[in-house]
Amino acid sequence: MKSINLLTRNLGLSTTNNIILDSVKRFAREELTQYQNNRATPEQTREIYKKFGEIGVLGCTADTQYTMKLPYKMYGLIAKEVEYVDSGLRSMLSVQSSLVINPIYRWGSGHLIHKYVEPLANGSQIGCFGLTEPDSGSDAGSMRTRAVLDGNSYVINGSKTWITNSPVADIMIVWAKEGDTTSGFVLDRTMHGIETPEIKNKMSLVSSMTGMINLSDVRVPKENKLNISGMKGPLSCLNDARLGISFGVLGAAEFCIEQVIDYGLNRNLFGSLLAEKQLYQSRITDMTSEYNLGLLASLNVADHVDQATSHPEMISLVKRNNCQKSLETARKARDMLGGNGITQEYNIFRHMVNLETVNTYEGTHDIHTLILGKYLTNKEAF
């Protein structure tokens, strides 16, 4: 089968980074596919993280002695290879990297980096990111979780929900109101008053665990507070993750397009191959065009991030566009395979329902629409 990467034949990677990306591609397709249809368990989750740690992809953009310090373009391309297999598995990679290791590396003390980044990077410990609350989804700034300084500790009370990894997490980045500002804290399981019930019976992203974080008079040492103030802390973490998502969803789209092409070349209808039908070719062409344009856009934004010339609206644009286009691709692919499109044998339906969630989390399509609308008009419509 010919490559569908028409506009990105040469990614401009170094020899070393090409070797790393090829290794990740083999790892994803040989090691991760066994988990793609499994409902997550604590045991499976820890097993996957240890494998991520062994290949060295966790926190790969951080510049520490425990991580690889790769460019963001590589982080995105790694996310794409993992999401080619499954969005839930890529979510696990994104959370540990962008939302847990990243804030500790950027705003944590040397003590916090030494204590937490090594086990997170090697996959022996699992992290989660607590921002969303039961009464504040898109409006994260209205959070009710509170942190109050009491001697040498902060006492934190509140609840977080829809938190990837929380039921099994050893380390938690929790955002809370400290007076009138937002502060970030690093919590771990040695601290009393933490409960993390699982959200069960999900119909999407079943390969990753999701839950809540309930905090009742949790005492957190002062030194576990991150050196960042305001919503720019969590939002900058989310922007890193959103860039990875903009690449990742294209991995799912790539899988769906390849499945559709292969299916059309092997199935006859009304005396000829499906791939010989004009309507079939038209849909493949539309899907492949959107995939290539989306990948080119994300590569461009990643280069800007690596050169420190990016701004948040760039990331909103590619997260919004690529999630929506990849979801549309999966829906079309499901339709083109008819009844076969809903079976595990072809795995398109799983990608489709996963992308429904990815299109929602870390800024819904409509929220990113409003972010871009504000940028273009200088008028806020939230």
N, C-alpha and C positions, 0 to 999 in steps of 0.2 A: 504494500500500500504506500502511495506517495505521501510525503509529509504534508500536513495541512499548514505548516508554518511558512507561508509564502513571503511574508515581509520581514521575517526575523531569522533568516538562514544563518547569519553570523551574529552572535550575541556580543561579540567583542570582549570575551572573557579571557583571562590569562590561562596559560596551560594548566597551572595548579587548580584554578577554579573550575575549568572544564572537567578535570579529573574528579573533583569533589562532586560536581553536579551529576556526572555519569554514575558515580558511586551511590548518590542519593536516589537516582532513578532506579537503579537495580535493587537497592534496599527496599524502596517503596513497593515495587512490583513483585518482589520475591518474598519479602518478610511481612509486609503490612496487609496484603490482600486476605490473609487468613482471618483478620479481625473485622473486615468491612461489613459483614452482615451479622456480627455478633452483638447482642445487647451487652453493654459495658458492665463489668463487675470490678470490685476493688483489685482483685488479683490480676485480671487482664490489664487494667489500667497501669498498674505498677510494672507489669511485664513490658508493656509498650514503651513506657518512659525509660526503662533501663536500656531498651534497644535504641531509642532516640539518643540517649546519653552515650552509648557505645560508638555511634557513628559521628557524634560531635556536633549535632545541629541545634541543640538547645542553647538559646541565648547567643547565637552565632555572630551577631553584630556588636556585642559588647567587647570592650577592650580590657580584658582581665587575663590573669594567668590561667584561668579555667576555661576560657572560651576562645573561639577562632578569630574574632575580629574580621568578619567578612563584610563586604559592602552590602548596602541594602538591596541592590539589584540581585545579588546572590540569595539573600534572605527570601526575596519574592519568588525567585525561580525554584528554590527549595520547597517553599510552600505550594507552588504549582504542582510539583512532582508528587507531593504527599496527597494533595486534594484530587489528583488524577485517580487515586485509589478511593479516598473518602473524605468528606468535609469534616466529619467528627474528629478524625485523626489529625487533620490539619488544625482544627480548633485547639486540640491539646498542645500541639507544637506552638501555636500563636500565643496562647495564654502564658505558657511557661516562659517563652522568650520575650515577647513585647510587653506583657502586662505584669510580670513578676521579676524576672532577672533584670530587665531593662530599668525599672524605677529604682531597684536596689543599687544597681551599678551607677546610675546617674545622680542619685540624691542620697544614697546611704553612706554612712561613715565607713572607714576602713574596716572597723570591727564587724559591721553588718555584712559587708562584702565577703570578708573572710569566713564568717559564720554560715552564711546562707547561700552564696552564689555557687560554691563548689558542689554541694550536694544537689542543688537544682540543675546545674550544668551536666552533671554525670547521670542524672535521672534517678538517683537513689532517694531523693525526696521530691514531692510534688507540690506545686504552688497553685494559688487561685487569686483572683482579683475581685475585691468586693466594692462595687460602686452602686449598681442598680438596687433599688429598694421596692418593696411592695406598692408604695404610693408614689414612686418617682422613677419612671422608666426613662423616657427621652428627656425629661426635665430633671436631670441628675443634680442640678444645683439646689434643688429644694429638699435634699436628703434630710432625714430626721435623726440619723445616727449622730451621737454626741460624744466628744472627748473632753474630759475635764482634768486639768492638772491637779494632782494631789500628792504633794511631796516630791519624791523622785519617780513617780509613776503617773501615767495617764489612766483614768478610769473611763472605759468605753462601753456605751450601751446603745443598742439598736439592732436592726435586722437588714439583711441583704438577701436578694433572691435572684433566681436565674443565673447562678454562679457556676461556670464550668469548673469541674474538679472539686468543688467544695466538700462533698461527702468523704473524699479520700485525701484531701490536701493536708500536708504537714506544715506548710507555710502560707500565710495569707497577707496580701496587701489590702488593707482596709482604709477607706476614705471616710472621714467624719468631720462634722462641723466642730471647730474649736473657736468658740465665740462667734464672730461674724465671718470667719474665713474657713476654707476647707484645708484640712491637713491629711497627710498619709502616714500610715503606721504599718510596721512589719510585725505580725503576730505569728505565733506558732503553737503547736499542740501542747506545749508544756504549761501554757497559761490557762488558768481555770475560768470557767464561765462561758466556754465556746461550745455551741451545738451546731451541727451541720446536717440536718435531715436532707435526704435525697428527694428530688422531684421525679416521681416514677411515671411510667406509662407514656413516655414521650413517643411520638410517631415520627420523629425526625432527629438526626444526630444521635442515633441510639448507640453508636460505638463509643461515645464519650459520656461521662457522668456529669449530671447537673444537680444543683441543690440550693440550699439556703445557708446563710450564716446568721445565727442568732447569738447576740453578745449580751451577756448579763454581768455587769460590774467586772468586766475583764481588765485586769491591771497589766499595763504595758510599760516597760521601762522607758524613761525619757530618751535614752539613746536609740530606741527603736523608731523614733519619729524621723520621717524623711525630711530632708532639707529643701522643701518646696512648699509654697503657700498659694492657695487659691485653686480654682478649677483648671488652671493651665497644667497642673500636675497630672490629674487623670486624663484630661483631654489630649495631652501630648503623647501619653502612653497609647491611648486609643488610636491616634493618628498613625503611630508606628504599626499597630496591628491592622488598621484599615488598609494600609499599603500592601501588607502581606496578603490580606483577603482579596484585594483587587487582582493579584496574581493567582491566588489559590483557586478562585472560582473558575478561572480559565482552564485549569487542569481538569476540573469536572466537565467543562464544556468540550474540551479536547477529547476526553474519553467518549462522550456521547456522540460527537461527530464521527469519530473513528468507528464506533459501533454501527452507526447508520450507514456509512460507506460500505463496511464489510457485509452488513445485512443485505444491502441493495445489490451487491455483486454476487450474492449466493441464493437469492430468492426470486423465483419466477412468478409472473402475474400476467394473465392474458397473453401467454405465448412468448414473453420476453422477460429479461431481467428487470427488476425494479429500477436498477441503476440506469437503465436505458430509457426510462420515462422522463419526459421533460419536467413534470411537476416535481419529481423526486430530485432531479439535478438542481432545479431552481431553489429548493429548500436547502440542499447541501451548500450551495453557493452562498446563499444569504447567511447561513450559520457560520460558515468559514470566514466570510468577510468580516462579520462582527467580532469573531474571535481574534483575527489578525489585527484589526484596528484597536481592539481593547488591549492586546498584549503590547503593541507598539506604544500606546499611551502610558501604560504602567511602567514600561522600561524607561520612557522619557522622564516620568515623575521620579522614579528611583534614582536616576542619574542626578536630578536636581537635589534630591535628599542627600546623596553622597557628596555633592559639591556644596552643600549648605546654602542652596539658592531656592529652595522650595518654599511654598506657603500652604497653609492648611486646605485652602479651597481646591488646590490641585488634587489632593488626596481625596477630598469629598467627591470630586468629579469622577475619578476612576473607580472609587468604591461604588458609587451610585450606578454608573454606567455598566461596569463589568458584572456586578451582581445581577442587575436586571437582564442584561443580554444573555448571560449564562443561564439564568432561570428560563428565559424564553427558548433558548437552545434546547435545554433538557425537556421542556414541554413539547416542543416540536418533534424531538427525537422519540419521545414516548409515543406520540401520535403516529409517527411514520412506521413504527414497528408493530402497530396494531395491538392485538392482545398480548403478543410477546413482550411488548414494552412494559408490562406490569410485573414481569417475572424476575426472580433473582438471577436467572440464567444470563440475562443481558444487563442487569444492574443499572439500567437507566432510570427506573422509577425511584430507586434509592437516591440517586444523585438529585433527582427532581425535588423530592420532599426535603432533602438536606438543604438545597439551595433556597427553598422557601424560607428557611430559618436564617440562612446566611444573609439573605436580602433584608432581613429584619434587624438582626443584632448589630451592635456597634454603629448605630446610626441607621435608622430606616431609610428607605428610598425617599420618602417624603421629607424627612428631616434634612437629608443632604440636599434636597431640592431647595429648602428654605435657606440653608447655609449659602448655597450658590446664588440664590435670589438676593439675599442681603448683600453679598459681595458685588453683584452686578448693578444693584439699584441704590446701595447704601441706605436701604430702608429695611428695618426689622419686621418680619411678619410672623414671629413665633407667638 
